[in-house]
Amino acid sequence: MDIRAEKSNKLVVYAALILCLICSVSFSVYFRYKKAAAWREGLITMYGRYETENGYVIRVSKKPKTLLQFSVQNPEGKIVIDSNKAEIVMDSETFLISFSVVQRWSLYWDRQTEYLWVDSSDRGVYVWVTQPDGGYIMGGPSLVKDEEDIPEQIRKSKNYHLW
């Protein structure tokens, strides 16, 4: 085989690899957002924008350094939950809690209580609970006294574990 034929074969192989890469990325994005758009409340396991029946908007994305970013906007347009401000008080000290996208994770919007549950295989279960003033407070395992308080969808998820 001459040199031109070898170069031509390499170009065909490179072109095929690039085409495969472009197709796989395109399909990945298409199906990720298609699934997000078809969400009917319940467990969230993909990045995207989710709208609840009662007008809340949940946005889920990846922050730099492989951290999960999420926020909840109420029907009036105010951000009421922001993962960038996920603080928890333990023994009179305040800690910022973050969730890794490298680990398994899921979010669950409870329509009846308007609570946001976050289940992370590295952190456990956390919940944002509504307050009388319309704000939210985040609590970890100490806020959830009984396993039965945790929504069934979270308990059945692949990353759920007891503390």
C-alpha positions, 0 to 999 in steps of 0.5 A: 500500500502506498503512502497516499492510501495509508493517509487516506485510510487514517483520515477516514478513520479520524473522520468516523471517530469525530462523527461518532463523538459528535453523535454521542454528545448530541444524543446525550444532550437530546435525551437528557433534556428530553427526559427533563422536559417530560418530568411529572414531579417526583425523583430528579436524577438529571441536570435540567429545568423542572417546573412543578404543577404549583409553579415552583421551578427547580434548576439542577446543574453541575458547578465547577469542581464536580459539585451539584448546583440546584435552586428552587424558585417560588411562583413569585420568582424568588429563589427560596432554596440555593445549594450555594447557601446550603448551611447546617448548624451542628454543635453551634457551628455552621457548615456549608454542605455540598454534594458531589456529582461524582457520587450518586444523587437524586432530588425529590420535590414533595408536592404536598409539603413543598419540601425538597429532599436531596439524597446523596450517596456520600452525604445521606439525606437532607431536606429543605423544610418550609417555614411560616415566613415562606422561607426554607431551612435545611436539615440533615439526618437530625431533622428526619427522626424516622425513616418513614418520614423520608419519601418512598421515592427516596427510600427506593432510590439506588443511592439511599442508605441509612445513617 
